[in-house]
Amino acid sequence: MTKRICFMSFLLGMMYWWFFSLPKDLFNNPTSTALYSQEGQLMGASIAADGQWRFPLQDSLPANFVDALISFEDERFYYHPGIDIFSIGRATVQNIKAKKVVSGASTISMQVIRLHRVNKPRIWSEKIIEMLLALRLECRYSKREILALWAAHAPFGGNVVGLEAAAWRYYGRSPFMLSWSEAATLAVLPNAPTIIHPGRNRDALERKRDRLLTKLVEDEVIDETTAELATLEPLPDEPKAMPQVAPHAMTHARLFGLAGQRVQSTISLDLQMEVNDIVARAHRRLSQNQIRNAAVLVLDVKTNEILAYVGNTPAGKSHSEDVDIIQANRSSGSILKPFLYASMNASGDILPQQLVADIPTQF
């Protein structure tokens, strides 16, 4: 009777541990601040506080990357409860025959748990805990949410973490614009990011990508022509710089309490780039007269939405190009001068090229 009570107590204790084994938030890592235009296009991003390029969690993922990832990492992802019994059996047989670990059986759910429980030793007891926690993970999150967690926190080499950061750093564009070759490359990268990535062991990375493309053909996800063309695409070279279309707007967003978040702005990307060009041309012309700084704020007067935000010219560090003149304090009289000038032009009191003497006047 005592043994039975002990067993029941142990079982209840395990159930209690299992139910409360995962914290409310699996990941509390700092994230990059990402500024998007009104059309949803990335205009700028800042590195996270820990020195990593890690974008905030993304709700949706590109279909070709999801297909490539599942084919490479966990082909029965949609059918198992967090652990894959068939993969465990296959890996066990292969490892016994080889008398060493040559194959793993980690599902995507188990990999999310491993990313959550960082720096844990790779031993059998930890693997069992991963399996139990993967089962718990599947009870809390949908398959789509688990994929999103993996894509946001998987390592892609160097200080690049997550699919979105990897797409911009390696290919200079949104993950939703990746080709099959690029999606396959990023799908295999987290498998061994410290050993094989675009800057190291490129031949091994290319072979892994091509094997995945062949498997996608076998799984009837893509056709042979698509795979053949994808294998001809080159691997990415050195990491690319993040877009910096509206740097002062992003800095203002961070100071406004939006650091580490996705910031959806009302800025029009095309208009912002056009105003950037106008300011750059004006700077080149006016700098010859030692006029080096300027700012432009374009508003929709009907909705009060900011359509373009240029806080300063590309004047260089020596001329304080990082200073946001839009936010700088200034004389209220100076603020009114452009409006007074425009009003006098409209009323015909002065001509556009007419000079007005700047002298004290009494009325």
C-alpha positions as CSV (number, residue, x, y, z in Angstrom):
1,M,0.0,0.0,0.0
2,T,2.9,2.4,0.9
3,K,4.6,1.7,-2.5
4,R,1.3,2.4,-4.3
5,I,0.9,5.7,-2.5
6,C,4.5,6.6,-3.3
7,F,4.0,5.7,-6.9
8,M,0.8,7.8,-7.1
9,S,2.5,10.7,-5.4
10,F,5.4,10.5,-7.9
11,L,3.0,10.3,-10.8
12,L,1.0,13.3,-9.5
13,G,4.3,15.2,-9.0
14,M,5.4,14.5,-12.5
15,M,2.1,15.6,-13.9
16,Y,2.2,18.8,-11.9
17,W,5.8,19.5,-13.1
18,W,4.8,18.7,-16.7
19,F,1.8,21.0,-16.6
20,F,3.8,24.0,-15.2
21,S,7.1,23.1,-16.8
22,L,7.1,25.9,-19.4
23,P,7.1,29.6,-18.5
24,K,4.5,32.0,-19.9
25,D,7.1,33.4,-22.3
26,L,9.6,30.9,-23.7
27,F,12.0,33.6,-25.0
28,N,12.9,36.9,-23.3
29,N,15.9,37.8,-25.5
30,P,16.3,41.4,-26.6
31,T,15.2,42.1,-30.1
32,S,16.0,44.5,-32.9
33,T,13.9,47.6,-33.5
34,A,12.4,47.3,-37.0
35,L,10.7,50.2,-38.7
36,Y,8.3,49.5,-41.6
37,S,6.6,51.7,-44.1
38,Q,2.9,52.1,-44.5
39,E,3.2,49.4,-47.3
40,G,4.8,47.0,-44.8
41,Q,8.3,47.3,-46.2
42,L,11.4,47.3,-44.0
43,M,12.9,50.8,-43.8
44,G,15.5,50.3,-41.1
45,A,16.5,48.1,-38.2
46,S,18.9,48.4,-35.2
47,I,20.9,45.6,-33.6
48,A,19.5,44.2,-30.4
49,A,20.9,45.1,-27.0
50,D,22.9,41.8,-26.8
51,G,24.7,42.5,-30.2
52,Q,22.5,40.1,-32.2
53,W,20.4,40.7,-35.2
54,R,17.2,39.2,-33.9
55,F,13.8,40.5,-35.2
56,P,10.6,40.4,-33.1
57,L,8.4,37.3,-33.6
58,Q,6.7,37.2,-37.0
59,D,3.2,35.9,-37.3
60,S,3.5,34.4,-40.8
61,L,6.3,32.6,-42.7
62,P,6.9,32.2,-46.4
63,A,5.5,28.9,-47.8
64,N,8.6,27.8,-49.6
65,F,10.8,28.2,-46.5
66,V,8.2,26.2,-44.4
67,D,8.2,23.4,-47.0
68,A,12.0,23.3,-47.1
69,L,12.4,23.4,-43.4
70,I,9.9,20.6,-42.8
71,S,11.4,18.4,-45.5
72,F,14.9,18.9,-44.1
73,E,14.2,18.8,-40.3
74,D,11.0,17.1,-39.6
75,E,9.0,15.6,-42.4
76,R,6.2,14.3,-40.1
77,F,5.9,17.6,-38.2
78,Y,2.2,18.0,-38.8
79,Y,1.4,14.4,-37.7
80,H,3.3,13.8,-34.5
81,P,2.6,15.2,-31.0
82,G,6.0,16.7,-30.5
83,I,8.2,13.6,-30.6
84,D,8.5,11.3,-33.6
85,I,8.6,7.6,-32.6
86,F,9.6,6.5,-36.1
87,S,12.5,8.9,-36.2
88,I,13.6,7.8,-32.7
89,G,13.6,4.1,-33.8
90,R,15.5,4.8,-37.0
91,A,18.1,6.9,-35.2
92,T,18.5,4.3,-32.5
93,V,19.2,1.5,-35.0
94,Q,21.6,3.6,-37.0
95,N,23.5,4.7,-34.0
96,I,23.8,1.1,-32.6
97,K,25.1,-0.1,-36.0
98,A,27.6,2.7,-36.3
99,K,28.5,2.4,-32.6
100,K,28.4,6.2,-32.4
101,V,25.9,9.0,-32.8
102,V,25.4,9.4,-36.6
103,S,21.7,10.4,-36.6
104,G,19.4,12.4,-34.4
105,A,15.6,12.3,-33.9
106,S,14.9,15.9,-32.8
107,T,11.6,17.3,-34.1
108,I,11.1,21.0,-34.7
109,S,9.2,21.1,-31.4
110,M,12.2,19.6,-29.6
111,Q,14.5,22.1,-31.2
112,V,12.3,25.0,-30.0
113,I,12.7,23.5,-26.5
114,R,16.5,23.3,-27.0
115,L,16.6,26.9,-28.1
116,H,14.6,27.8,-25.0
117,R,16.8,25.8,-22.6
118,V,20.0,27.2,-23.9
119,N,23.5,25.8,-23.0
120,K,22.1,22.5,-21.7
121,P,24.4,19.5,-22.1
122,R,23.7,17.1,-25.0
123,I,23.1,13.9,-22.8
124,W,20.4,11.3,-22.8
125,S,18.7,12.7,-19.6
126,E,18.4,16.1,-21.2
127,K,17.0,14.5,-24.4
128,I,14.3,12.9,-22.4
129,I,13.4,16.2,-20.7
130,E,13.3,17.8,-24.2
131,M,10.8,15.2,-25.3
132,L,8.5,15.7,-22.3
133,L,8.7,19.5,-22.8
134,A,8.0,19.1,-26.5
135,L,4.8,17.3,-25.7
136,R,3.9,20.1,-23.4
137,L,4.8,22.7,-26.1
138,E,2.4,21.1,-28.5
139,C,-0.4,21.3,-26.0
140,R,0.0,25.0,-25.7
141,Y,0.9,26.2,-29.2
142,S,-0.4,25.4,-32.7
143,K,1.9,24.0,-35.3
144,R,2.0,27.4,-37.0
145,E,3.0,29.1,-33.8
146,I,5.7,26.5,-33.2
147,L,7.2,27.1,-36.6
148,A,7.1,30.9,-35.9
149,L,9.0,30.4,-32.6
150,W,11.6,28.2,-34.4
151,A,12.0,30.7,-37.2
152,A,12.4,33.7,-34.8
153,H,15.1,32.1,-32.6
154,A,17.1,29.6,-34.7
155,P,20.8,30.6,-35.1
156,F,21.9,31.4,-38.7
157,G,25.6,31.9,-38.1
158,G,27.6,34.7,-36.5
159,N,25.3,37.2,-34.8
160,V,22.3,36.5,-37.1
161,V,19.3,35.0,-35.3
162,G,16.0,34.2,-36.9
163,L,14.8,33.9,-40.5
164,E,13.9,37.5,-41.0
165,A,17.3,38.8,-39.9
166,A,19.0,36.1,-42.0
167,A,17.0,37.0,-45.1
168,W,18.1,40.6,-44.8
169,R,21.7,40.0,-43.8
170,Y,22.4,37.3,-46.4
171,Y,20.2,38.3,-49.3
172,G,19.2,41.9,-48.6
173,R,15.4,41.4,-48.9
174,S,12.3,40.2,-47.1
175,P,12.0,36.4,-46.4
176,F,8.8,36.5,-48.5
177,M,10.9,37.3,-51.6
178,L,13.3,34.4,-51.3
179,S,13.8,32.0,-54.2
180,W,13.7,28.2,-53.7
181,S,17.5,28.1,-53.6
182,E,17.6,30.9,-51.0
183,A,14.9,29.3,-48.9
184,A,16.6,25.9,-49.0
185,T,20.0,27.5,-48.0
186,L,18.4,29.2,-45.0
187,A,16.5,26.0,-44.1
188,V,19.8,24.0,-43.7
189,L,21.9,26.8,-42.1
190,P,20.7,26.3,-38.4
191,N,21.7,22.6,-38.5
192,A,25.3,23.6,-37.9
193,P,25.6,27.4,-38.0
194,T,29.0,27.6,-36.3
195,I,30.6,25.1,-38.7
196,I,28.8,25.6,-42.0
197,H,27.6,29.1,-43.1
198,P,28.2,31.4,-46.1
199,G,31.5,32.6,-44.6
200,R,32.8,29.1,-43.8
201,N,32.7,25.7,-45.5
202,R,30.8,27.0,-48.5
203,D,31.1,23.8,-50.5
204,A,29.6,21.8,-47.7
205,L,26.7,24.3,-47.4
206,E,26.1,24.1,-51.2
207,R,26.0,20.3,-51.0
208,K,23.5,20.4,-48.2
209,R,21.3,22.8,-50.1
210,D,21.4,20.7,-53.2
211,R,20.5,17.5,-51.3
212,L,17.5,19.3,-49.8
213,L,16.4,20.5,-53.3
214,T,16.6,16.9,-54.5
215,K,14.5,15.8,-51.6
216,L,11.9,18.5,-52.3
217,V,11.7,17.0,-55.8
218,E,11.2,13.5,-54.4
219,D,8.5,14.8,-52.1
220,E,6.8,16.4,-55.1
221,V,7.0,19.9,-53.6
222,I,8.9,21.3,-56.6
223,D,9.6,19.9,-60.1
224,E,13.0,18.9,-61.5
225,T,13.4,22.1,-63.6
226,T,12.9,24.3,-60.6
227,A,15.4,22.3,-58.5
228,E,18.0,22.3,-61.4
229,L,17.7,26.1,-61.8
230,A,17.9,26.6,-58.0
231,T,21.2,24.6,-57.8
232,L,22.7,27.1,-60.3
233,E,22.1,30.0,-58.0
234,P,25.2,31.2,-56.1
235,L,25.5,31.2,-52.3
236,P,25.4,34.6,-50.6
237,D,28.7,36.4,-50.0
238,E,29.5,38.7,-47.0
239,P,26.5,39.9,-44.9
240,K,24.7,42.9,-46.3
241,A,23.9,46.1,-44.4
242,M,20.3,46.5,-43.1
243,P,18.2,49.1,-44.9
244,Q,18.5,52.6,-43.4
245,V,15.9,54.6,-45.3
246,A,14.6,56.7,-42.4
247,P,17.3,56.4,-39.6
248,H,16.1,59.5,-37.7
249,A,12.5,58.2,-37.6
250,M,13.7,54.9,-36.3
251,T,15.8,56.6,-33.6
252,H,12.8,58.7,-32.6
253,A,10.7,55.5,-32.4
254,R,13.2,53.9,-30.1
255,L,13.3,57.0,-27.8
256,F,9.5,57.1,-27.9
257,G,9.4,53.7,-26.1
258,L,9.2,51.4,-29.1
259,A,12.7,49.9,-28.8
260,G,12.8,46.2,-29.7
261,Q,9.5,46.2,-31.4
262,R,8.0,46.1,-34.9
263,V,7.1,49.7,-35.6
264,Q,4.4,50.1,-38.3
265,S,4.7,53.7,-39.5
266,T,2.6,55.9,-41.8
267,I,5.7,56.8,-43.9
268,S,5.4,56.2,-47.6
269,L,8.6,54.4,-48.8
270,D,8.6,55.9,-52.3
271,L,8.1,59.4,-50.9
272,Q,10.7,58.9,-48.2
273,M,13.3,57.8,-50.7
274,E,12.4,60.8,-53.0
275,V,12.7,63.3,-50.2
276,N,16.1,61.6,-49.2
277,D,17.3,62.3,-52.7
278,I,16.1,65.9,-52.7
279,V,17.8,66.6,-49.3
280,A,21.1,64.9,-50.5
281,R,21.1,67.0,-53.6
282,A,20.4,70.2,-51.6
283,H,23.2,69.3,-49.2
284,R,25.7,68.9,-52.0
285,R,24.8,72.3,-53.3
286,L,24.5,74.2,-50.1
287,S,27.5,72.7,-48.4
288,Q,29.7,74.8,-50.8
289,N,28.4,77.8,-48.8
290,Q,29.0,76.0,-45.4
291,I,25.3,75.2,-45.0
292,R,25.4,71.6,-44.0
293,N,22.3,70.7,-42.1
294,A,18.6,70.5,-43.0
295,A,15.5,68.6,-42.2
296,V,12.2,67.8,-43.9
297,L,8.9,66.6,-42.4
298,V,6.1,65.8,-44.9
299,L,2.6,65.6,-43.4
300,D,-0.8,64.7,-44.8
301,V,-2.7,67.8,-43.6
302,K,-6.0,66.0,-43.7
303,T,-5.0,63.0,-41.6
304,N,-2.0,64.4,-39.8
305,E,0.0,61.3,-40.8
306,I,3.7,61.6,-41.3
307,L,4.5,60.6,-44.9
308,A,8.3,61.4,-44.9
309,Y,10.8,62.0,-42.1
310,V,14.3,63.2,-42.8
311,G,15.9,64.5,-39.6
312,N,19.2,65.7,-41.2
313,T,21.4,65.7,-44.3
314,P,24.1,63.1,-45.0
315,A,26.7,65.6,-43.6
316,G,29.0,63.1,-41.9
317,K,29.9,62.7,-38.2
318,S,31.9,65.9,-38.2
319,H,28.8,67.9,-39.0
320,S,26.4,66.0,-36.6
321,E,24.4,64.1,-39.2
322,D,22.9,61.9,-36.4
323,V,21.3,64.9,-34.8
324,D,17.5,64.9,-35.5
325,I,16.8,68.5,-36.3
326,I,13.0,67.8,-36.5
327,Q,13.1,67.1,-32.7
328,A,15.5,69.9,-31.9
329,N,14.3,73.0,-30.0
330,R,14.3,76.2,-32.0
331,S,13.0,79.7,-32.0
332,S,9.3,80.0,-32.5
333,G,9.9,83.0,-34.8
334,S,12.1,80.9,-37.1
335,I,9.4,78.2,-37.2
336,L,6.9,80.8,-38.5
337,K,9.1,82.4,-41.1
338,P,8.5,79.8,-43.9
339,F,4.7,80.1,-43.3
340,L,4.9,83.9,-43.4
341,Y,7.0,83.7,-46.6
342,A,4.5,81.3,-48.3
343,S,1.6,83.5,-47.3
344,M,3.2,86.7,-48.6
345,N,4.0,84.9,-51.9
346,A,0.4,83.7,-52.2
347,S,-1.0,87.2,-51.5
348,G,1.4,88.9,-53.9
349,D,3.1,91.1,-51.3
350,I,6.5,89.7,-52.4
351,L,7.9,87.9,-55.4
352,P,9.7,84.5,-55.1
353,Q,13.1,86.0,-55.8
354,Q,12.6,89.2,-53.9
355,L,14.9,90.0,-51.0
356,V,13.5,91.3,-47.7
357,A,15.7,93.4,-45.5
358,D,16.4,91.8,-42.1
359,I,16.3,95.0,-40.0
360,P,14.4,96.0,-36.8
361,T,11.0,97.5,-37.6
362,Q,8.7,99.4,-35.3
363,F,4.9,99.6,-35.9
